[in-house]
Structures are given as C-alpha cells and as structure tokens.
Amino acid sequence: MNPIDQLIVERRSIKKFKPDAVDVEEIIDLLNIAKWAPNHKVNEPWRFQLYAGAGKEKFVQAFLDSMKTPDGDIPQKALNKAQYFRDIPLHLVAIMPVDPRQRRFDEDYGALSSMLQNFQLAAWQRGIGMIWRSNDWIYSPVFREAIGVQPGEKIVATMMMGYPAHVPEKQARTDIREKLEIIDQ
C-alpha cells in the first residue's frame, strides 16, 4: 500500500485527547496545506475560528448558553460535555457562506468538506487527531451569535483536535462493489 493509501485507511476520528498543547502555528501550516482541495473557480468558500488556550472558554460558554432550558438551567449532561470540551486542546469552527444558488452552495460545501478531509489527513500524518462534529447546537441561533457567525453563513463543522490519547480500532467498511453500479453499455 502506498503512503497516501495507508494514511487514508489508517486515519481515525479521535474522541479522547492528551492534554498536551498543539502549536497554533502548526494548525495554520496544516490549513495552508489543506486549502489545496478541489475548489470550483477557486473562490475559497471558507473561514475559520480557532479556539485555543483561554479562548476555548468563549466556545464552551457559547455551547452552554445554547443548552439552557427555558427556565435558564443548564442540564448536567451539557455541563459534563462542557468540561470535556475544555479538556480538548483546540477547537476549529469551519464556516462557509450560504449561496442561495443550489449549485454554488453544493460546490462550496463540497470544497470545504474536501478541505477538511485534507486537513484531517495532513494532521494525522503529524500525529494530530481530531473529530469532525456537526451536532445540533451548531444550528442554535444562541451559539451562532455568541461566536459571531453571521446570517447567510453556515457552520459546516467543529473540529476538535489534539494528540490522541486513544486511537479506536478500524471498523469494517462495505466492499465498494456492493455500492457500485457499472454502466458499460
């Protein structure tokens, strides 16, 4: 298996991270590599927010505010999740413009998704793991406003990242022949 094939097959979504800091400059370098994803007309339909160090608390607080019940309480489950978020070294929010033209929206979403996959692979090669999250709370107006996502923008992912404390085992995947229709006539 060649190196890129091996990298693709071996990459895992990481949920448990070591507390070790990840250099922000390394993340910037990785994003500069990832930006070479396929991108129709090279319009680079993305922007990012990186939450590091004390700045993570803004991300966590936005999450907690979005979890408040109508009477202002925060469920214990959300408080537990907030602590988990605090313990993760970095959070990257990937944001794209929402183009009302379906084709452009699809192209932009595909470009950003491709970029994020490049980012994950390049980071994995350097020993940095992450998980791509698109939980319900990223759609919350409270969360969006708290982190400065504007009307007409979409959060595509929150990438939670750091050095893996645990790498999950590979899960079986369906042979592509079962998902492929070959039309040759």
N, C-alpha and C positions, 0 to 999 in steps of 0.2 A: 504494500500500500504506500503510495507516495505521501509526502508530508502534509499536503493540504487535505487530502482524503482522510488521513489519520486524524488531523485536527478537527475536521467536521464531525467525524464519528465519535471522537472522544470528549468533545465539549459537553458539559453538563450544566444544568441550572442549579445554582448554589443557593441554599437557604440558611446555612449555618456558616458564619464567618469568624475568623480570628479577629481579635480587637486591634491588630496592628494597623497603623495608618497606611493609606495608599497615597503616594505622591500625586498631588493635583496636576503637576506638570506632565506626569506620565499619562494621565487621563486625557489631557489636552493633546498630547502626541498621538494617542490611540484614536481620538476623534478625528485628528487630521489625516490619519491613515484611512479610517472608515469612510470619510467623505467621498472617496473614490467609487462609491456604489453607483450602479446604473441610475441615471437621473435625466429624464427627458428634458431636453433643452437646457440642461444644467442650471435650473432655476433654484437649486439648493433649498427645498421647501422645509427648512427646519431651523429651530433654535433650541437652545438647551439651558437648563438651570442646573448647576452642580452645587449640592449642599454638602459642606464639609465642616469638620470641627464644630465650633459653637453655632455655625449657621444651620446645622441639622435641626436645631430646635425650632426654627421657623417652619420647616417642613413638617415636623412632628406636631407642632401646635395647630397647623392648618388641618392636618389629619384629625386631631382631637376635636377641633371646632366643628368639623363636618360630621362627626359622630354623635354630637349632642342630641339628646332626646328633646321633645317639645318643652319639657319642664326644666331643661338646662343640665340634666345629669349626663355623665359620660359612662356608658356601660363598662363593667370590669374587663370584658373581652377587648374593648378598644384601648383601655389603659394598659393591658398586657401587650397588645400589639405595638402601642407607642413605645414601650420600653424596648421591645425587640428592634424597632426602627432606630432608636437612639444608639443601640449597640452595633449597628451596621456602620462600617467606616464611611461610606459615601452613598449619596442618592443623586441620580441624574434624572431629570424630568425632560422628556423629549416632546417638543411641541411643534405643530405644523399649522399653517394657515388652512382654513376651510374654504376651498373654492367652490362656489355654487355649481360650477360645471362638473358633472359627474366624471367625465373622462379625466379632467385635470385633477380632481380630488383623488381618483383611483391611482393616477400616475404618481402624485405626490405621496400618497400613503405607501405605495409600493417602494418608492425611492427611500423614504425614511425607514421603512421596515428593513430594506436591504442594507441600509447604512448601519442600523442597529445590529443586524446579524454580523456584518463585517467587524463592528466594534467588539461584539462578544468573542468572535474568533481570534482577533488580534490580542485582546486582553487575555484570553485563555492561554495563548501561546506564551505569555509573560507571567503566567501563574495567578492572574487575577480572575476571580469568578464573579458571576452576577446572576440575578434572576430578573426577568422581564415581567413586570406586573402591570396589569390593567384592571385593577379592582374597581368596584362600583364607586368608591369615594372619589376617584379622579374625575367623575362626572358631576360631582356636587358643586353647585354654584359657590358654596361657602369655601370649599377647598380651592377652587379655581381662582376666586377673587383674592383669597389670602396669599396666594403665591404669584399673583399678577398675570394670570392667563386672561387674555382679552376676549371679548366677544369676537367671534369669527376665527377663533383658534381652537385646536383640538389637542388634548394631551394624548399622545399615542402610547406612551409607556413611562413608567417609573422604573429605572434600572437601579436596583440595589446591589452594591458591589463591595468587594473586599477580597482578602485572601481566604480561600476555602478552609474551613475547619473540618468539613466533611464533604466528600465527593460521593454522590449517590451512584449506585450500580447502574449500568446500562440497562434500559428497558427494551424489550423486544419491539421491533418495528415490522410492519407488514411488508412482505416482499412486494416491490413495486409492480411486479407482473399482475398482481391481483387488483391493482388500481389503474392499470394502463390498458387503453384500447388502441390497438394499432390499426390504422386505416391505410391499406396499401393498394387499394383498387378503387 
